[in-house]
Structures are given as C-alpha cells and as structure tokens.
Amino acid sequence: MTKLQKICKNEMTRQLIVVLMSLALFYFAFGCENKKHAENEKQSLANVLQPRSMTQPGKNVDSPAIWIASNPSESLILLSEKGSGSMLVFRAERNVPLVTRVEGMSRPNGISIVQNSPFLSGKDLVFVTDRDGNAIHVFTVPDFQRAGTFAKDLQRPMGISTYKRESDGAIFVYVVPKEGKDDAKVIRFKIREEDGKITGDADRKFGKELTVGQETVMVDSEKGRVLVADENARDVKVYDMEGKYLSSFGKGHFQADVEGSVLADCRSSGYYIVSDQRSVTEFEFFDRESFRHLAMVQGRASRTDGIALETKPLPDFPGGLLVAQSDPDKSGGRHAELYDFTDFLKAAGLPPCN
C-alpha cells in the first residue's frame, strides 16, 4: 500500500467515525426527546379531569343526548353509533348499563330530545339526523317506537337542535346539513303531527355567513339565539331564532375543529361550553351574556365530536352530568365519557350551577 493510499484510508476511517458518532448523538437526542415527550404527555394526562365512568365501546359513536325521567334514577343517555346505523341507549348511572339498541338507520349523527311534546298525547320525542339516509327520524322515549321520518331530501344532515316556542307551544327543529350551501346551511323545520306520525315542514333557511361543511347547531331559546359551530372559521356564529346573523365569538380560542356545544343554564345566566377537537379535547367556557372567554378545561376525552349536559342533580352525578364522546384510538369514536359537571366547574374556577 502506498503512502497516498494509507492517507486516503485513514481519512475515510476518520470520516466514518465522525458519521457514526453523529448518528449516535442524533439517536440519543431523539430518544431523549421521545422520552421527554412521553413523560410530558403522561404528566398532561395525569392533570386532566378523570371521568366518573364511560360507556362500553361502540362502532364509531358520535353524539350523545340526555333524557331526564320523572324518577331521576331511570334517566337515560342516548348515543348515536354511526358504524352500525343504531342509537345506543344507556342508563345514566355510574356503571352505565346498556338498556337497548335502536336500529334501522343508515348513519345516525345528531340527537335532540323534546320532553312533554304536544304530540302523540304528550309523548317525549327524540329527533335523530341520518347523514347517509338523508332524513330525520323520530322515536318516542323511553319506549323508542318509531314515530316518523321526514326531510327526506336533506343532503347529509348532521347537527340538530330542538326548540319549543313559549307563546304557542309550537315545536321547531334546526338542522345543519353537511352539504348546505349559500343561505341554506341551517334549515328550520316546524314540526306537526299527521295521521299519528311526526313530520316537519321547512319554514326557514339561513347561514350564508358560515363556511361550508358545518356539523353542530345549538338553540338557546331563553336568549333567542341559534349558535352554529363553524369548524373551518374556528369560531361560533350567532343568529336570532329567525335566522338573522348577530355576531360571532371564540376566535383565537380553538386550535382544531369546533365541534360539540352545550348550554350550562346556571343561576341567573350561565355558560356556553364548546369542544375543541384536539388529541386531548379542550372544553372552552364562554360567558352566556358577553361571550367572553372564561376558561379552558381538559377531560380525558380525545378528539371529541358531540357533548351533552344536564345541570340538574342525578343520583350518581349530584353536580349534574356532562357526557363527551371520545375517540382515543382514531377510530372515529370509541365511547362516551361521563363526568360530574361540578368537577368541570371547579377546574374552570366557576361557582356551582345549582
């Protein structure tokens, strides 16, 4: 081997050592960072609110609703299960037993309940949007007999919220169709009974201020407001009951899709609670009067779609019950988690509701 060859060989060896050492340092640093990230994530999860219980796993569950029975211990949690075309019904208690499964839909999504309706001799009713069935189904509660299907020309209906007008007892349903365009992103139906079945007629369309593809609507009848979560704009649009645009709130407080929304009707006023669909869901609290952001609370729930709230005491949830859909394994929705609402208020630094 010539002197020049030896020099070249030594130089190549030196460069190889440098490369190997650099790789070793990179993997060491990467491993430390991963460990640090895992520890931070573990610590973060340790700091969030823990649910009192959760439902059994389902097939792509989405939106919950709470029905209050005359005997509170018999109250129910309803949960849409998109993967099976069903609505799951659970007892609203700590061990959350499955009571029944309401089948016969294509892809149920939003759920809204009317208690003491003026129809079918005063029956309680649940309205369920069927995204792939392009319709709204109605069932009686708690026996879950089919009471009607209407709005069969809707294009992928998603969110739904019901409203009972005080002046005459008329029932209205506000629906957000995923394919809604222009000034038809929110559609209001006036509900009626015909030949022993529940049906509805579209009597108002609005929402041109919304971006396309919304999924959630909520009515605050006492304040005369319709609130629509605008996923793409990452805020909440506010309308009056007739569809006149009033304002928006929440800009800058959402990092992911704006999804579930509920009203906490507390004392003389209350709060709007809206879920930010992050890997660990953030629940944003806004003042009901001023729309001012008050607090952010994290539960254990992940990538939450729908949420439901009952502020009245229940036997196993004396501070009220908040139900949040959760998607911990990115399956679309695995289960719903049950929290005592007082835990949320304490974490938000807010006084009890009752």
C-alpha positions as CSV (number, residue, x, y, z in Angstrom):
1,M,0.0,0.0,0.0
2,T,1.4,3.4,-1.0
3,K,1.7,6.3,1.4
4,L,-1.1,8.1,-0.5
5,Q,-3.4,5.1,-0.2
6,K,-2.7,4.9,3.6
7,I,-3.6,8.6,3.9
8,C,-6.8,8.1,2.0
9,K,-7.7,5.1,4.0
10,N,-7.1,6.9,7.3
11,E,-9.1,9.9,6.1
12,M,-12.0,7.6,5.1
13,T,-11.8,5.9,8.5
14,R,-11.9,9.3,10.3
15,Q,-14.9,10.4,8.3
16,L,-16.7,7.1,9.0
17,I,-16.1,7.6,12.7
18,V,-17.4,11.1,12.6
19,V,-20.6,10.0,10.8
20,L,-21.1,7.1,13.3
21,M,-20.6,9.4,16.2
22,S,-23.1,12.0,14.7
23,L,-25.7,9.2,14.2
24,A,-25.2,8.0,17.7
25,L,-25.7,11.6,19.1
26,F,-28.8,12.0,16.9
27,Y,-30.4,8.8,18.1
28,F,-29.5,9.6,21.7
29,A,-31.1,13.1,21.4
30,F,-34.1,11.7,19.6
31,G,-34.6,9.0,22.2
32,C,-34.3,11.6,25.0
33,E,-36.8,13.9,23.2
34,N,-39.3,11.0,22.7
35,K,-38.9,10.0,26.4
36,K,-39.4,13.6,27.4
37,H,-42.5,13.9,25.1
38,A,-43.9,10.7,26.6
39,E,-43.3,11.9,30.1
40,N,-44.9,15.2,29.3
41,E,-47.9,13.5,27.7
42,K,-48.2,11.2,30.7
43,Q,-48.0,14.2,33.1
44,S,-50.5,16.1,31.0
45,L,-53.0,13.2,31.1
46,A,-52.4,13.0,34.9
47,N,-53.5,16.6,35.2
48,V,-56.8,16.4,33.2
49,L,-60.1,15.6,34.8
50,Q,-60.9,11.9,35.0
51,P,-64.4,10.7,34.1
52,R,-66.5,9.0,36.7
53,S,-67.3,6.3,34.1
54,M,-67.6,5.6,30.4
55,T,-69.9,3.6,28.1
56,Q,-68.9,0.3,26.6
57,P,-67.0,0.6,23.3
58,G,-69.1,1.2,20.2
59,K,-68.7,1.3,16.4
60,N,-67.9,5.0,15.5
61,V,-70.1,6.7,18.1
62,D,-70.8,10.4,17.7
63,S,-73.3,12.5,19.5
64,P,-74.9,12.0,23.0
65,A,-78.2,13.3,24.5
66,I,-79.6,13.0,28.0
67,W,-83.3,12.2,28.8
68,I,-84.5,13.0,32.3
69,A,-87.1,10.6,33.7
70,S,-89.7,11.6,36.2
71,N,-87.8,9.3,38.5
72,P,-84.2,10.6,38.0
73,S,-82.7,7.2,38.6
74,E,-84.3,6.0,35.4
75,S,-82.8,8.7,33.2
76,L,-81.1,7.7,30.0
77,I,-78.1,8.6,27.8
78,L,-78.7,8.3,24.1
79,L,-75.6,7.9,21.8
80,S,-75.6,7.7,18.0
81,E,-73.5,4.8,16.7
82,K,-72.7,5.6,13.0
83,G,-70.9,2.3,12.3
84,S,-73.9,0.2,13.0
85,G,-76.7,2.5,12.0
86,S,-78.0,2.5,15.5
87,M,-78.7,4.6,18.6
88,L,-77.4,3.2,21.8
89,V,-79.4,3.7,25.0
90,F,-77.7,3.6,28.4
91,R,-78.9,4.1,31.9
92,A,-77.5,7.4,33.3
93,E,-75.7,5.9,36.2
94,R,-72.2,5.2,37.3
95,N,-71.9,1.7,35.8
96,V,-73.7,2.9,32.5
97,P,-75.6,-0.3,31.6
98,L,-76.8,-0.7,28.0
99,V,-80.6,-0.7,28.0
100,T,-81.3,-1.2,24.3
101,R,-80.2,-0.5,20.8
102,V,-82.4,1.4,18.4
103,E,-81.7,0.2,14.9
104,G,-82.9,0.8,11.3
105,M,-80.9,3.9,10.3
106,S,-78.0,4.3,7.8
107,R,-75.6,6.6,9.6
108,P,-77.2,8.4,12.6
109,N,-75.4,11.5,13.8
110,G,-77.1,14.3,15.8
111,I,-79.6,13.7,18.5
112,S,-82.1,16.2,20.2
113,I,-84.8,15.5,22.7
114,V,-88.2,17.2,23.3
115,Q,-89.8,16.4,26.6
116,N,-93.5,16.8,27.2
117,S,-94.2,17.4,23.5
118,P,-97.7,18.4,22.3
119,F,-97.8,15.4,20.0
120,L,-98.9,11.8,20.4
121,S,-100.7,12.5,23.6
122,G,-97.8,14.3,25.2
123,K,-95.1,11.8,24.4
124,D,-91.4,12.6,24.8
125,L,-89.6,12.5,21.5
126,V,-86.1,12.2,20.2
127,F,-85.1,13.5,16.8
128,V,-82.1,11.8,15.0
129,T,-80.4,13.0,11.9
130,D,-79.4,10.3,9.4
131,R,-76.5,11.5,7.4
132,D,-76.4,8.8,4.8
133,G,-80.1,8.2,4.9
134,N,-80.7,11.9,4.1
135,A,-83.5,12.2,6.6
136,I,-84.6,12.9,10.2
137,H,-86.0,10.0,12.2
138,V,-88.3,10.5,15.2
139,F,-88.8,8.0,18.1
140,T,-90.8,8.1,21.3
141,V,-88.9,8.0,24.6
142,P,-88.4,5.8,26.6
143,D,-90.1,3.0,24.6
144,F,-88.3,4.0,21.4
145,Q,-91.1,3.3,19.0
146,R,-90.7,4.8,15.5
147,A,-92.9,7.9,15.3
148,G,-92.0,9.3,11.9
149,T,-89.4,10.2,9.3
150,F,-89.3,13.4,7.4
151,A,-87.0,15.8,5.5
152,K,-86.0,13.0,3.1
153,D,-84.4,15.5,0.6
154,L,-81.8,16.8,3.0
155,Q,-78.2,16.5,1.9
156,R,-76.3,14.8,4.7
157,P,-78.0,16.2,7.8
158,M,-75.6,16.4,10.8
159,G,-76.3,18.6,13.8
160,I,-79.8,19.1,15.2
161,S,-81.3,21.1,18.0
162,T,-85.0,21.4,19.0
163,Y,-87.0,24.4,20.3
164,K,-90.4,24.8,22.0
165,R,-91.9,28.2,21.5
166,E,-93.4,29.5,24.7
167,S,-96.1,31.6,23.2
168,D,-98.0,28.8,21.5
169,G,-96.1,25.5,22.3
170,A,-95.0,25.1,18.6
171,I,-92.0,22.8,18.1
172,F,-89.2,23.7,15.7
173,V,-86.1,21.7,14.7
174,Y,-82.9,23.4,13.5
175,V,-80.7,21.2,11.3
176,V,-77.3,21.7,9.8
177,P,-76.8,19.7,6.5
178,K,-73.2,18.9,5.7
179,E,-73.9,19.8,2.1
180,G,-75.7,23.0,2.8
181,K,-74.7,25.9,0.6
182,D,-75.2,29.7,0.4
183,D,-78.2,30.7,2.6
184,A,-79.3,27.2,3.3
185,K,-76.6,26.0,5.7
186,V,-79.1,25.9,8.5
187,I,-82.7,24.8,7.9
188,R,-85.5,25.2,10.4
189,F,-88.5,22.8,10.3
190,K,-91.8,23.3,12.0
191,I,-93.0,20.0,13.5
192,R,-96.5,18.7,13.3
193,E,-98.5,15.5,13.7
194,E,-100.3,14.0,10.8
195,D,-102.2,10.7,10.9
196,G,-100.5,9.7,14.1
197,K,-97.0,10.3,12.7
198,I,-94.5,13.1,13.3
199,T,-93.4,15.2,10.3
200,G,-92.0,18.6,9.6
201,D,-92.0,21.4,7.1
202,A,-89.0,23.6,6.2
203,D,-90.0,27.2,7.0
204,R,-86.7,29.0,7.3
205,K,-83.2,28.7,5.7
206,F,-80.2,30.8,6.6
207,G,-76.4,30.7,7.3
208,K,-74.7,32.4,4.4
209,E,-72.1,33.7,6.8
210,L,-70.9,30.1,7.6
211,T,-68.2,28.3,5.8
212,V,-69.2,25.0,4.1
213,G,-69.4,21.7,5.9
214,Q,-70.7,22.5,9.4
215,E,-71.9,19.9,11.8
216,T,-73.2,21.4,15.0
217,V,-76.1,23.7,16.0
218,M,-77.5,24.6,19.4
219,V,-80.5,26.7,20.4
220,D,-80.6,28.9,23.5
221,S,-84.3,29.6,23.5
222,E,-84.3,31.9,26.6
223,K,-81.8,34.3,24.9
224,G,-83.4,33.8,21.5
225,R,-80.2,32.6,19.9
226,V,-79.2,29.9,17.4
227,L,-75.4,29.0,17.7
228,V,-73.6,27.2,15.0
229,A,-70.0,25.9,15.4
230,D,-68.0,26.9,12.4
231,E,-65.3,24.3,12.1
232,N,-63.3,26.0,9.3
233,A,-63.5,29.6,10.7
234,R,-62.8,28.2,14.2
235,D,-65.5,30.3,15.8
236,V,-69.2,30.2,16.8
237,K,-71.7,32.1,14.7
238,V,-74.8,33.5,16.5
239,Y,-78.2,34.1,14.9
240,D,-81.6,35.0,16.2
241,M,-84.4,32.5,16.1
242,E,-85.5,33.7,12.6
243,G,-82.0,33.3,11.1
244,K,-80.7,36.9,11.3
245,Y,-77.0,37.0,11.8
246,L,-76.0,38.7,15.0
247,S,-72.3,38.1,15.8
248,S,-69.6,35.5,16.4
249,F,-67.3,34.6,19.2
250,G,-64.4,32.3,20.1
251,K,-61.9,33.4,17.5
252,G,-58.4,32.5,18.7
253,H,-59.5,30.1,21.3
254,F,-59.8,27.0,19.1
255,Q,-56.8,25.1,17.6
256,A,-58.8,22.3,15.9
257,D,-62.3,21.7,14.7
258,V,-65.0,23.4,16.7
259,E,-67.4,20.6,17.5
260,G,-69.9,19.9,20.3
261,S,-71.6,22.8,22.1
262,V,-73.9,22.9,25.1
263,L,-75.6,25.5,27.3
264,A,-75.0,25.4,31.1
265,D,-78.0,27.3,32.3
266,C,-76.7,28.3,35.7
267,R,-78.3,30.7,38.2
268,S,-79.3,34.0,36.6
269,S,-77.1,33.4,33.5
270,G,-74.7,30.6,32.5
271,Y,-72.1,29.5,30.1
272,Y,-71.6,28.1,26.6
273,I,-69.3,25.2,26.5
274,V,-67.7,24.3,23.2
275,S,-65.3,21.4,22.5
276,D,-62.1,21.9,20.6
277,Q,-61.3,18.6,18.8
278,R,-57.7,18.2,19.8
279,S,-55.9,15.0,20.7
280,V,-56.9,15.7,24.3
281,T,-60.1,17.6,23.9
282,E,-60.2,21.2,25.3
283,F,-63.6,22.4,26.6
284,E,-63.8,26.2,26.1
285,F,-66.1,28.1,28.5
286,F,-67.7,31.4,27.4
287,D,-69.9,33.8,29.3
288,R,-73.6,33.5,28.2
289,E,-74.1,37.2,28.3
290,S,-71.0,38.7,26.9
291,F,-69.5,35.7,25.0
292,R,-66.2,36.5,26.9
293,H,-63.9,33.5,27.2
294,L,-63.7,32.4,30.8
295,A,-61.7,29.2,31.0
296,M,-60.4,26.1,29.2
297,V,-60.8,22.6,30.8
298,Q,-59.4,19.3,29.7
299,G,-61.1,16.0,30.4
300,R,-59.7,12.6,29.5
301,A,-61.8,12.6,26.3
302,S,-59.9,12.7,22.9
303,R,-61.0,14.3,19.6
304,T,-64.5,14.9,20.9
305,D,-67.4,15.3,18.5
306,G,-70.7,15.6,20.4
307,I,-71.3,16.6,24.0
308,A,-74.4,16.7,26.2
309,L,-75.1,18.3,29.6
310,E,-77.7,18.1,32.3
311,T,-77.2,20.5,35.2
312,K,-79.9,19.0,37.4
313,P,-78.7,16.5,40.0
314,L,-78.8,12.8,39.2
315,P,-78.3,10.1,41.8
316,D,-74.8,9.2,40.7
317,F,-74.0,12.7,39.4
318,P,-75.1,15.1,42.1
319,G,-73.4,18.1,40.4
320,G,-75.0,17.4,37.1
321,L,-73.9,15.2,34.2
322,L,-71.6,16.1,31.3
323,V,-71.3,13.4,28.6
324,A,-68.5,13.7,26.0
325,Q,-67.8,11.4,23.0
326,S,-64.2,10.3,22.8
327,D,-62.0,9.0,20.0
328,P,-58.8,7.8,21.7
329,D,-57.7,5.4,19.0
330,K,-58.7,7.4,15.9
331,S,-61.5,5.0,15.0
332,G,-64.0,7.8,14.6
333,G,-65.4,7.4,18.1
334,R,-65.0,4.6,20.6
335,H,-67.1,5.5,23.6
336,A,-68.6,8.3,25.6
337,E,-67.2,9.5,29.0
338,L,-69.4,10.6,31.9
339,Y,-68.3,13.5,34.2
340,D,-69.8,15.1,37.2
341,F,-70.4,18.7,36.0
342,T,-69.2,20.1,39.3
343,D,-65.7,18.8,38.5
344,F,-65.7,20.8,35.3
345,L,-66.8,24.0,37.1
346,K,-64.2,23.6,39.8
347,A,-61.5,23.1,37.2
348,A,-62.7,26.3,35.4
349,G,-62.8,28.3,38.6
350,L,-66.5,28.8,38.3
351,P,-69.2,28.5,41.0
352,P,-71.6,25.6,41.2
353,C,-74.6,25.6,38.9
354,N,-77.2,24.7,41.4
